[in-house]
Amino acid sequence: MIEKRTTQRYRVFKGGTIRFESSGITCTVRNISANGAAIELDATVTLPQSFTLAIARDNFVRNCRTVWRSERRIGLAFVQ
């Protein structure tokens, strides 16, 4: 497999929250880099085009967009 990422990703196992409008969905952050992350959800859900990923333990908040998706795993790109 050819690596297409421009920055190194780090494997993690952290609880996170996807926030949009007035909703929040818990997720597990499986890997993270300076440009994005991969998250895993407990169930298949429909997400808006853009949303916020928060990791409360790290005081981490980033605006995101989905770049790929499998059944319960989603690849995110952080947007400025």
PDB file of N, CA, C and O in Angstrom:
ATOM      1  N   MET A   1       0.833  -1.181   0.000  1.00  0.00           N
ATOM      2  CA  MET A   1       0.000   0.000   0.000  1.00  0.00           C
ATOM      3  C   MET A   1       0.879   1.246   0.000  1.00  0.00           C
ATOM      4  O   MET A   1       1.846   1.316   0.758  1.00  0.00           O
ATOM      5  N   ILE A   2       0.567   2.201  -0.814  1.00  0.00           N
ATOM      6  CA  ILE A   2       1.323   3.445  -0.909  1.00  0.00           C
ATOM      7  C   ILE A   2       0.749   4.460   0.066  1.00  0.00           C
ATOM      8  O   ILE A   2      -0.455   4.717   0.073  1.00  0.00           O
ATOM      9  N   GLU A   3       1.613   5.031   0.881  1.00  0.00           N
ATOM     10  CA  GLU A   3       1.202   6.036   1.865  1.00  0.00           C
ATOM     11  C   GLU A   3       1.005   7.370   1.167  1.00  0.00           C
ATOM     12  O   GLU A   3       1.922   7.871   0.516  1.00  0.00           O
ATOM     13  N   LYS A   4      -0.194   7.957   1.297  1.00  0.00           N
ATOM     14  CA  LYS A   4      -0.503   9.227   0.641  1.00  0.00           C
ATOM     15  C   LYS A   4      -0.514  10.409   1.602  1.00  0.00           C
ATOM     16  O   LYS A   4      -0.637  11.557   1.175  1.00  0.00           O
ATOM     17  N   ARG A   5      -0.386  10.136   2.885  1.00  0.00           N
ATOM     18  CA  ARG A   5      -0.450  11.226   3.865  1.00  0.00           C
ATOM     19  C   ARG A   5       0.813  12.081   3.794  1.00  0.00           C
ATOM     20  O   ARG A   5       1.910  11.578   3.548  1.00  0.00           O
ATOM     21  N   THR A   6       0.637  13.383   4.014  1.00  0.00           N
ATOM     22  CA  THR A   6       1.783  14.287   3.981  1.00  0.00           C
ATOM     23  C   THR A   6       2.419  14.455   5.356  1.00  0.00           C
ATOM     24  O   THR A   6       3.552  14.924   5.461  1.00  0.00           O
ATOM     25  N   THR A   7       1.696  14.075   6.418  1.00  0.00           N
ATOM     26  CA  THR A   7       2.246  14.141   7.768  1.00  0.00           C
ATOM     27  C   THR A   7       2.065  12.796   8.454  1.00  0.00           C
ATOM     28  O   THR A   7       1.134  12.051   8.146  1.00  0.00           O
ATOM     29  N   GLN A   8       2.956  12.493   9.379  1.00  0.00           N
ATOM     30  CA  GLN A   8       2.911  11.208  10.069  1.00  0.00           C
ATOM     31  C   GLN A   8       1.673  11.094  10.952  1.00  0.00           C
ATOM     32  O   GLN A   8       1.291  12.054  11.621  1.00  0.00           O
ATOM     33  N   ARG A   9       1.048   9.921  10.952  1.00  0.00           N
ATOM     34  CA  ARG A   9      -0.089   9.686  11.824  1.00  0.00           C
ATOM     35  C   ARG A   9       0.373   8.895  13.032  1.00  0.00           C
ATOM     36  O   ARG A   9       1.349   8.147  12.964  1.00  0.00           O
ATOM     37  N   TYR A  10      -0.338   9.068  14.143  1.00  0.00           N
ATOM     38  CA  TYR A  10      -0.009   8.401  15.390  1.00  0.00           C
ATOM     39  C   TYR A  10      -1.213   7.601  15.851  1.00  0.00           C
ATOM     40  O   TYR A  10      -2.323   8.127  15.925  1.00  0.00           O
ATOM     41  N   ARG A  11      -0.999   6.337  16.160  1.00  0.00           N
ATOM     42  CA  ARG A  11      -2.082   5.510  16.684  1.00  0.00           C
ATOM     43  C   ARG A  11      -2.430   5.967  18.083  1.00  0.00           C
ATOM     44  O   ARG A  11      -1.552   6.168  18.922  1.00  0.00           O
ATOM     45  N   VAL A  12      -3.717   6.130  18.326  1.00  0.00           N
ATOM     46  CA  VAL A  12      -4.209   6.516  19.645  1.00  0.00           C
ATOM     47  C   VAL A  12      -5.489   5.725  19.925  1.00  0.00           C
ATOM     48  O   VAL A  12      -6.030   5.071  19.034  1.00  0.00           O
ATOM     49  N   PHE A  13      -5.952   5.789  21.130  1.00  0.00           N
ATOM     50  CA  PHE A  13      -7.219   5.184  21.520  1.00  0.00           C
ATOM     51  C   PHE A  13      -7.833   6.144  22.535  1.00  0.00           C
ATOM     52  O   PHE A  13      -7.695   5.958  23.744  1.00  0.00           O
ATOM     53  N   LYS A  14      -8.517   7.181  22.023  1.00  0.00           N
ATOM     54  CA  LYS A  14      -9.041   8.248  22.874  1.00  0.00           C
ATOM     55  C   LYS A  14     -10.519   8.459  22.617  1.00  0.00           C
ATOM     56  O   LYS A  14     -10.994   8.325  21.489  1.00  0.00           O
ATOM     57  N   GLY A  15     -11.228   8.787  23.662  1.00  0.00           N
ATOM     58  CA  GLY A  15     -12.635   9.128  23.518  1.00  0.00           C
ATOM     59  C   GLY A  15     -12.776  10.524  22.955  1.00  0.00           C
ATOM     60  O   GLY A  15     -12.062  11.443  23.357  1.00  0.00           O
ATOM     61  N   GLY A  16     -13.696  10.680  22.026  1.00  0.00           N
ATOM     62  CA  GLY A  16     -13.938  11.978  21.414  1.00  0.00           C
ATOM     63  C   GLY A  16     -15.421  12.214  21.231  1.00  0.00           C
ATOM     64  O   GLY A  16     -16.244  11.337  21.492  1.00  0.00           O
ATOM     65  N   THR A  17     -15.748  13.411  20.778  1.00  0.00           N
ATOM     66  CA  THR A  17     -17.131  13.774  20.502  1.00  0.00           C
ATOM     67  C   THR A  17     -17.188  14.509  19.176  1.00  0.00           C
ATOM     68  O   THR A  17     -16.417  15.435  18.925  1.00  0.00           O
ATOM     69  N   ILE A  18     -18.112  14.082  18.336  1.00  0.00           N
ATOM     70  CA  ILE A  18     -18.399  14.791  17.093  1.00  0.00           C
ATOM     71  C   ILE A  18     -19.529  15.756  17.411  1.00  0.00           C
ATOM     72  O   ILE A  18     -20.582  15.339  17.892  1.00  0.00           O
ATOM     73  N   ARG A  19     -19.324  17.034  17.151  1.00  0.00           N
ATOM     74  CA  ARG A  19     -20.333  18.053  17.458  1.00  0.00           C
ATOM     75  C   ARG A  19     -20.806  18.729  16.178  1.00  0.00           C
ATOM     76  O   ARG A  19     -20.004  19.110  15.326  1.00  0.00           O
ATOM     77  N   PHE A  20     -22.119  18.871  16.060  1.00  0.00           N
ATOM     78  CA  PHE A  20     -22.710  19.627  14.961  1.00  0.00           C
ATOM     79  C   PHE A  20     -24.089  20.068  15.400  1.00  0.00           C
ATOM     80  O   PHE A  20     -24.782  19.365  16.135  1.00  0.00           O
ATOM     81  N   GLU A  21     -24.479  21.265  14.928  1.00  0.00           N
ATOM     82  CA  GLU A  21     -25.729  21.889  15.339  1.00  0.00           C
ATOM     83  C   GLU A  21     -25.833  21.806  16.857  1.00  0.00           C
ATOM     84  O   GLU A  21     -24.968  22.345  17.548  1.00  0.00           O
ATOM     85  N   SER A  22     -26.849  21.159  17.400  1.00  0.00           N
ATOM     86  CA  SER A  22     -26.956  21.035  18.858  1.00  0.00           C
ATOM     87  C   SER A  22     -26.788  19.586  19.292  1.00  0.00           C
ATOM     88  O   SER A  22     -27.242  19.200  20.369  1.00  0.00           O
ATOM     89  N   SER A  23     -26.127  18.774  18.445  1.00  0.00           N
ATOM     90  CA  SER A  23     -25.952  17.349  18.724  1.00  0.00           C
ATOM     91  C   SER A  23     -24.509  17.025  19.072  1.00  0.00           C
ATOM     92  O   SER A  23     -23.587  17.769  18.737  1.00  0.00           O
ATOM     93  N   GLY A  24     -24.335  15.904  19.747  1.00  0.00           N
ATOM     94  CA  GLY A  24     -23.016  15.372  20.038  1.00  0.00           C
ATOM     95  C   GLY A  24     -23.060  13.864  19.955  1.00  0.00           C
ATOM     96  O   GLY A  24     -23.952  13.239  20.530  1.00  0.00           O
ATOM     97  N   ILE A  25     -22.110  13.265  19.249  1.00  0.00           N
ATOM     98  CA  ILE A  25     -22.030  11.823  19.093  1.00  0.00           C
ATOM     99  C   ILE A  25     -20.662  11.384  19.593  1.00  0.00           C
ATOM    100  O   ILE A  25     -19.639  11.920  19.166  1.00  0.00           O
ATOM    101  N   THR A  26     -20.642  10.419  20.488  1.00  0.00           N
ATOM    102  CA  THR A  26     -19.362   9.933  20.986  1.00  0.00           C
ATOM    103  C   THR A  26     -18.683   9.073  19.925  1.00  0.00           C
ATOM    104  O   THR A  26     -19.342   8.412  19.121  1.00  0.00           O
ATOM    105  N   CYS A  27     -17.366   9.097  19.940  1.00  0.00           N
ATOM    106  CA  CYS A  27     -16.573   8.321  18.996  1.00  0.00           C
ATOM    107  C   CYS A  27     -15.265   7.932  19.666  1.00  0.00           C
ATOM    108  O   CYS A  27     -14.935   8.416  20.748  1.00  0.00           O
ATOM    109  N   THR A  28     -14.530   7.052  19.007  1.00  0.00           N
ATOM    110  CA  THR A  28     -13.189   6.680  19.445  1.00  0.00           C
ATOM    111  C   THR A  28     -12.217   7.136  18.377  1.00  0.00           C
ATOM    112  O   THR A  28     -12.354   6.774  17.209  1.00  0.00           O
ATOM    113  N   VAL A  29     -11.238   7.926  18.773  1.00  0.00           N
ATOM    114  CA  VAL A  29     -10.200   8.387  17.844  1.00  0.00           C
ATOM    115  C   VAL A  29      -9.149   7.283  17.786  1.00  0.00           C
ATOM    116  O   VAL A  29      -8.561   6.928  18.807  1.00  0.00           O
ATOM    117  N   ARG A  30      -8.914   6.737  16.586  1.00  0.00           N
ATOM    118  CA  ARG A  30      -8.010   5.600  16.418  1.00  0.00           C
ATOM    119  C   ARG A  30      -6.623   6.014  15.944  1.00  0.00           C
ATOM    120  O   ARG A  30      -5.635   5.364  16.287  1.00  0.00           O
ATOM    121  N   ASN A  31      -6.534   7.093  15.154  1.00  0.00           N
ATOM    122  CA  ASN A  31      -5.232   7.650  14.805  1.00  0.00           C
ATOM    123  C   ASN A  31      -5.416   9.127  14.508  1.00  0.00           C
ATOM    124  O   ASN A  31      -6.517   9.591  14.208  1.00  0.00           O
ATOM    125  N   ILE A  32      -4.303   9.859  14.601  1.00  0.00           N
ATOM    126  CA  ILE A  32      -4.384  11.314  14.443  1.00  0.00           C
ATOM    127  C   ILE A  32      -3.063  11.825  13.878  1.00  0.00           C
ATOM    128  O   ILE A  32      -1.999  11.267  14.148  1.00  0.00           O
ATOM    129  N   SER A  33      -3.149  12.894  13.089  1.00  0.00           N
ATOM    130  CA  SER A  33      -1.968  13.572  12.566  1.00  0.00           C
ATOM    131  C   SER A  33      -2.249  15.071  12.628  1.00  0.00           C
ATOM    132  O   SER A  33      -3.295  15.491  13.122  1.00  0.00           O
ATOM    133  N   ALA A  34      -1.329  15.861  12.134  1.00  0.00           N
ATOM    134  CA  ALA A  34      -1.532  17.309  12.111  1.00  0.00           C
ATOM    135  C   ALA A  34      -2.662  17.696  11.158  1.00  0.00           C
ATOM    136  O   ALA A  34      -3.282  18.747  11.320  1.00  0.00           O
ATOM    137  N   ASN A  35      -2.930  16.838  10.156  1.00  0.00           N
ATOM    138  CA  ASN A  35      -3.912  17.180   9.131  1.00  0.00           C
ATOM    139  C   ASN A  35      -5.252  16.459   9.239  1.00  0.00           C
ATOM    140  O   ASN A  35      -6.202  16.825   8.547  1.00  0.00           O
ATOM    141  N   GLY A  36      -5.345  15.438  10.099  1.00  0.00           N
ATOM    142  CA  GLY A  36      -6.596  14.698  10.164  1.00  0.00           C
ATOM    143  C   GLY A  36      -6.574  13.588  11.183  1.00  0.00           C
ATOM    144  O   GLY A  36      -5.644  13.469  11.981  1.00  0.00           O
ATOM    145  N   ALA A  37      -7.622  12.767  11.146  1.00  0.00           N
ATOM    146  CA  ALA A  37      -7.767  11.677  12.100  1.00  0.00           C
ATOM    147  C   ALA A  37      -8.654  10.595  11.509  1.00  0.00           C
ATOM    148  O   ALA A  37      -9.362  10.816  10.526  1.00  0.00           O
ATOM    149  N   ALA A  38      -8.603   9.424  12.125  1.00  0.00           N
ATOM    150  CA  ALA A  38      -9.551   8.354  11.817  1.00  0.00           C
ATOM    151  C   ALA A  38     -10.327   8.091  13.100  1.00  0.00           C
ATOM    152  O   ALA A  38      -9.743   7.921  14.170  1.00  0.00           O
ATOM    153  N   ILE A  39     -11.643   8.061  12.981  1.00  0.00           N
ATOM    154  CA  ILE A  39     -12.487   7.821  14.145  1.00  0.00           C
ATOM    155  C   ILE A  39     -13.343   6.584  13.902  1.00  0.00           C
ATOM    156  O   ILE A  39     -13.552   6.162  12.765  1.00  0.00           O
ATOM    157  N   GLU A  40     -13.826   6.023  14.989  1.00  0.00           N
ATOM    158  CA  GLU A  40     -14.708   4.868  14.912  1.00  0.00           C
ATOM    159  C   GLU A  40     -15.966   5.179  15.717  1.00  0.00           C
ATOM    160  O   GLU A  40     -15.899   5.718  16.822  1.00  0.00           O
ATOM    161  N   LEU A  41     -17.114   4.826  15.138  1.00  0.00           N
ATOM    162  CA  LEU A  41     -18.405   5.053  15.784  1.00  0.00           C
ATOM    163  C   LEU A  41     -18.999   3.723  16.228  1.00  0.00           C
ATOM    164  O   LEU A  41     -18.670   2.678  15.667  1.00  0.00           O
ATOM    165  N   ASP A  42     -19.872   3.754  17.233  1.00  0.00           N
ATOM    166  CA  ASP A  42     -20.541   2.542  17.702  1.00  0.00           C
ATOM    167  C   ASP A  42     -21.612   2.071  16.734  1.00  0.00           C
ATOM    168  O   ASP A  42     -21.938   0.885  16.699  1.00  0.00           O
ATOM    169  N   ALA A  43     -22.157   2.979  15.953  1.00  0.00           N
ATOM    170  CA  ALA A  43     -23.229   2.647  15.007  1.00  0.00           C
ATOM    171  C   ALA A  43     -23.055   3.485  13.753  1.00  0.00           C
ATOM    172  O   ALA A  43     -22.344   4.490  13.763  1.00  0.00           O
ATOM    173  N   THR A  44     -23.698   3.075  12.684  1.00  0.00           N
ATOM    174  CA  THR A  44     -23.673   3.843  11.441  1.00  0.00           C
ATOM    175  C   THR A  44     -24.587   5.048  11.598  1.00  0.00           C
ATOM    176  O   THR A  44     -25.768   4.899  11.912  1.00  0.00           O
ATOM    177  N   VAL A  45     -24.045   6.241  11.381  1.00  0.00           N
ATOM    178  CA  VAL A  45     -24.837   7.468  11.478  1.00  0.00           C
ATOM    179  C   VAL A  45     -24.556   8.346  10.262  1.00  0.00           C
ATOM    180  O   VAL A  45     -23.500   8.250   9.637  1.00  0.00           O
ATOM    181  N   THR A  46     -25.507   9.185   9.948  1.00  0.00           N
ATOM    182  CA  THR A  46     -25.331  10.167   8.886  1.00  0.00           C
ATOM    183  C   THR A  46     -24.775  11.442   9.509  1.00  0.00           C
ATOM    184  O   THR A  46     -25.335  11.978  10.465  1.00  0.00           O
ATOM    185  N   LEU A  47     -23.670  11.913   8.955  1.00  0.00           N
ATOM    186  CA  LEU A  47     -23.039  13.127   9.467  1.00  0.00           C
ATOM    187  C   LEU A  47     -23.160  14.244   8.448  1.00  0.00           C
ATOM    188  O   LEU A  47     -23.248  13.986   7.248  1.00  0.00           O
ATOM    189  N   PRO A  48     -23.167  15.499   8.924  1.00  0.00           N
ATOM    190  CA  PRO A  48     -23.160  16.619   7.976  1.00  0.00           C
ATOM    191  C   PRO A  48     -21.810  16.698   7.272  1.00  0.00           C
ATOM    192  O   PRO A  48     -20.867  16.003   7.650  1.00  0.00           O
ATOM    193  N   GLN A  49     -21.719  17.525   6.270  1.00  0.00           N
ATOM    194  CA  GLN A  49     -20.497  17.669   5.486  1.00  0.00           C
ATOM    195  C   GLN A  49     -19.324  18.165   6.334  1.00  0.00           C
ATOM    196  O   GLN A  49     -18.188  17.734   6.137  1.00  0.00           O
ATOM    197  N   SER A  50     -19.598  19.062   7.268  1.00  0.00           N
ATOM    198  CA  SER A  50     -18.547  19.545   8.170  1.00  0.00           C
ATOM    199  C   SER A  50     -19.073  19.534   9.603  1.00  0.00           C
ATOM    200  O   SER A  50     -20.270  19.689   9.845  1.00  0.00           O
ATOM    201  N   PHE A  51     -18.157  19.347  10.538  1.00  0.00           N
ATOM    202  CA  PHE A  51     -18.503  19.240  11.950  1.00  0.00           C
ATOM    203  C   PHE A  51     -17.247  19.475  12.771  1.00  0.00           C
ATOM    204  O   PHE A  51     -16.189  19.762  12.211  1.00  0.00           O
ATOM    205  N   THR A  52     -17.346  19.359  14.087  1.00  0.00           N
ATOM    206  CA  THR A  52     -16.224  19.584  14.990  1.00  0.00           C
ATOM    207  C   THR A  52     -15.884  18.288  15.713  1.00  0.00           C
ATOM    208  O   THR A  52     -16.778  17.579  16.175  1.00  0.00           O
ATOM    209  N   LEU A  53     -14.598  17.976  15.812  1.00  0.00           N
ATOM    210  CA  LEU A  53     -14.122  16.856  16.615  1.00  0.00           C
ATOM    211  C   LEU A  53     -13.510  17.436  17.880  1.00  0.00           C
ATOM    212  O   LEU A  53     -12.651  18.315  17.817  1.00  0.00           O
ATOM    213  N   ALA A  54     -13.957  16.939  19.030  1.00  0.00           N
ATOM    214  CA  ALA A  54     -13.421  17.388  20.317  1.00  0.00           C
ATOM    215  C   ALA A  54     -12.902  16.192  21.095  1.00  0.00           C
ATOM    216  O   ALA A  54     -13.559  15.154  21.165  1.00  0.00           O
ATOM    217  N   ILE A  55     -11.710  16.342  21.684  1.00  0.00           N
ATOM    218  CA  ILE A  55     -11.157  15.362  22.607  1.00  0.00           C
ATOM    219  C   ILE A  55     -10.954  16.111  23.912  1.00  0.00           C
ATOM    220  O   ILE A  55      -9.947  16.795  24.096  1.00  0.00           O
ATOM    221  N   ALA A  56     -11.912  15.979  24.812  1.00  0.00           N
ATOM    222  CA  ALA A  56     -11.927  16.778  26.047  1.00  0.00           C
ATOM    223  C   ALA A  56     -10.673  16.559  26.879  1.00  0.00           C
ATOM    224  O   ALA A  56     -10.125  17.515  27.427  1.00  0.00           O
ATOM    225  N   ARG A  57     -10.211  15.324  26.984  1.00  0.00           N
ATOM    226  CA  ARG A  57      -9.042  14.992  27.795  1.00  0.00           C
ATOM    227  C   ARG A  57      -7.802  15.785  27.380  1.00  0.00           C
ATOM    228  O   ARG A  57      -6.963  16.114  28.219  1.00  0.00           O
ATOM    229  N   ASP A  58      -7.688  16.091  26.090  1.00  0.00           N
ATOM    230  CA  ASP A  58      -6.529  16.817  25.565  1.00  0.00           C
ATOM    231  C   ASP A  58      -6.814  18.290  25.291  1.00  0.00           C
ATOM    232  O   ASP A  58      -5.946  19.008  24.795  1.00  0.00           O
ATOM    233  N   ASN A  59      -8.026  18.744  25.613  1.00  0.00           N
ATOM    234  CA  ASN A  59      -8.432  20.114  25.309  1.00  0.00           C
ATOM    235  C   ASN A  59      -8.232  20.386  23.809  1.00  0.00           C
ATOM    236  O   ASN A  59      -7.705  21.429  23.422  1.00  0.00           O
ATOM    237  N   PHE A  60      -8.658  19.440  22.984  1.00  0.00           N
ATOM    238  CA  PHE A  60      -8.445  19.444  21.543  1.00  0.00           C
ATOM    239  C   PHE A  60      -9.775  19.665  20.835  1.00  0.00           C
ATOM    240  O   PHE A  60     -10.735  18.935  21.082  1.00  0.00           O
ATOM    241  N   VAL A  61      -9.842  20.660  19.962  1.00  0.00           N
ATOM    242  CA  VAL A  61     -11.051  20.939  19.177  1.00  0.00           C
ATOM    243  C   VAL A  61     -10.617  21.345  17.773  1.00  0.00           C
ATOM    244  O   VAL A  61      -9.824  22.271  17.606  1.00  0.00           O
ATOM    245  N   ARG A  62     -11.147  20.639  16.750  1.00  0.00           N
ATOM    246  CA  ARG A  62     -10.825  20.964  15.356  1.00  0.00           C
ATOM    247  C   ARG A  62     -12.072  20.852  14.496  1.00  0.00           C
ATOM    248  O   ARG A  62     -12.903  19.966  14.696  1.00  0.00           O
ATOM    249  N   ASN A  63     -12.192  21.762  13.534  1.00  0.00           N
ATOM    250  CA  ASN A  63     -13.233  21.651  12.517  1.00  0.00           C
ATOM    251  C   ASN A  63     -12.780  20.603  11.512  1.00  0.00           C
ATOM    252  O   ASN A  63     -11.597  20.529  11.181  1.00  0.00           O
ATOM    253  N   CYS A  64     -13.718  19.790  11.025  1.00  0.00           N
ATOM    254  CA  CYS A  64     -13.381  18.651  10.176  1.00  0.00           C
ATOM    255  C   CYS A  64     -14.327  18.519   9.000  1.00  0.00           C
ATOM    256  O   CYS A  64     -15.403  19.115   8.960  1.00  0.00           O
ATOM    257  N   ARG A  65     -13.884  17.711   8.039  1.00  0.00           N
ATOM    258  CA  ARG A  65     -14.746  17.239   6.964  1.00  0.00           C
ATOM    259  C   ARG A  65     -14.383  15.776   6.719  1.00  0.00           C
ATOM    260  O   ARG A  65     -13.246  15.362   6.947  1.00  0.00           O
ATOM    261  N   THR A  66     -15.351  15.007   6.258  1.00  0.00           N
ATOM    262  CA  THR A  66     -15.126  13.594   5.975  1.00  0.00           C
ATOM    263  C   THR A  66     -14.399  13.435   4.651  1.00  0.00           C
ATOM    264  O   THR A  66     -14.771  14.069   3.663  1.00  0.00           O
ATOM    265  N   VAL A  67     -13.344  12.581   4.612  1.00  0.00           N
ATOM    266  CA  VAL A  67     -12.630  12.314   3.367  1.00  0.00           C
ATOM    267  C   VAL A  67     -12.804  10.871   2.906  1.00  0.00           C
ATOM    268  O   VAL A  67     -12.651  10.589   1.718  1.00  0.00           O
ATOM    269  N   TRP A  68     -13.116   9.955   3.813  1.00  0.00           N
ATOM    270  CA  TRP A  68     -13.444   8.582   3.441  1.00  0.00           C
ATOM    271  C   TRP A  68     -14.278   7.972   4.562  1.00  0.00           C
ATOM    272  O   TRP A  68     -14.314   8.473   5.686  1.00  0.00           O
ATOM    273  N   ARG A  69     -14.942   6.879   4.218  1.00  0.00           N
ATOM    274  CA  ARG A  69     -15.800   6.243   5.195  1.00  0.00           C
ATOM    275  C   ARG A  69     -15.964   4.762   4.888  1.00  0.00           C
ATOM    276  O   ARG A  69     -16.156   4.380   3.733  1.00  0.00           O
ATOM    277  N   SER A  70     -15.891   3.936   5.909  1.00  0.00           N
ATOM    278  CA  SER A  70     -16.289   2.537   5.810  1.00  0.00           C
ATOM    279  C   SER A  70     -17.509   2.397   6.727  1.00  0.00           C
ATOM    280  O   SER A  70     -18.091   3.404   7.130  1.00  0.00           O
ATOM    281  N   GLU A  71     -17.895   1.195   7.054  1.00  0.00           N
ATOM    282  CA  GLU A  71     -19.130   1.022   7.813  1.00  0.00           C
ATOM    283  C   GLU A  71     -19.168   1.835   9.109  1.00  0.00           C
ATOM    284  O   GLU A  71     -20.106   2.603   9.324  1.00  0.00           O
ATOM    285  N   ARG A  72     -18.168   1.678   9.970  1.00  0.00           N
ATOM    286  CA  ARG A  72     -18.161   2.405  11.237  1.00  0.00           C
ATOM    287  C   ARG A  72     -16.927   3.286  11.426  1.00  0.00           C
ATOM    288  O   ARG A  72     -16.813   3.969  12.444  1.00  0.00           O
ATOM    289  N   ARG A  73     -16.018   3.285  10.481  1.00  0.00           N
ATOM    290  CA  ARG A  73     -14.801   4.084  10.592  1.00  0.00           C
ATOM    291  C   ARG A  73     -14.849   5.223   9.591  1.00  0.00           C
ATOM    292  O   ARG A  73     -15.309   5.048   8.463  1.00  0.00           O
ATOM    293  N   ILE A  74     -14.369   6.402  10.010  1.00  0.00           N
ATOM    294  CA  ILE A  74     -14.426   7.597   9.175  1.00  0.00           C
ATOM    295  C   ILE A  74     -13.071   8.303   9.204  1.00  0.00           C
ATOM    296  O   ILE A  74     -12.493   8.511  10.271  1.00  0.00           O
ATOM    297  N   GLY A  75     -12.570   8.668   8.023  1.00  0.00           N
ATOM    298  CA  GLY A  75     -11.344   9.443   7.917  1.00  0.00           C
ATOM    299  C   GLY A  75     -11.697  10.912   7.823  1.00  0.00           C
ATOM    300  O   GLY A  75     -12.551  11.309   7.030  1.00  0.00           O
ATOM    301  N   LEU A  76     -11.038  11.712   8.636  1.00  0.00           N
ATOM    302  CA  LEU A  76     -11.329  13.149   8.698  1.00  0.00           C
ATOM    303  C   LEU A  76     -10.132  13.967   8.248  1.00  0.00           C
ATOM    304  O   LEU A  76      -8.984  13.578   8.460  1.00  0.00           O
ATOM    305  N   ALA A  77     -10.410  15.094   7.630  1.00  0.00           N
ATOM    306  CA  ALA A  77      -9.396  16.109   7.340  1.00  0.00           C
ATOM    307  C   ALA A  77      -9.734  17.323   8.180  1.00  0.00           C
ATOM    308  O   ALA A  77     -10.888  17.748   8.223  1.00  0.00           O
ATOM    309  N   PHE A  78      -8.734  17.888   8.853  1.00  0.00           N
ATOM    310  CA  PHE A  78      -8.953  19.105   9.623  1.00  0.00           C
ATOM    311  C   PHE A  78      -8.956  20.293   8.668  1.00  0.00           C
ATOM    312  O   PHE A  78      -8.127  20.377   7.762  1.00  0.00           O
ATOM    313  N   VAL A  79      -9.893  21.205   8.881  1.00  0.00           N
ATOM    314  CA  VAL A  79     -10.004  22.387   8.029  1.00  0.00           C
ATOM    315  C   VAL A  79      -9.732  23.640   8.860  1.00  0.00           C
ATOM    316  O   VAL A  79     -10.019  23.683  10.057  1.00  0.00           O
ATOM    317  N   GLN A  80      -9.176  24.651   8.205  1.00  0.00           N
ATOM    318  CA  GLN A  80      -8.851  25.911   8.884  1.00  0.00           C
ATOM    319  C   GLN A  80     -10.064  26.773   8.984  1.00  0.00           C
ATOM    320  O   GLN A  80      -9.994  27.876   9.525  1.00  0.00           O
TER     321      GLN A  80
END
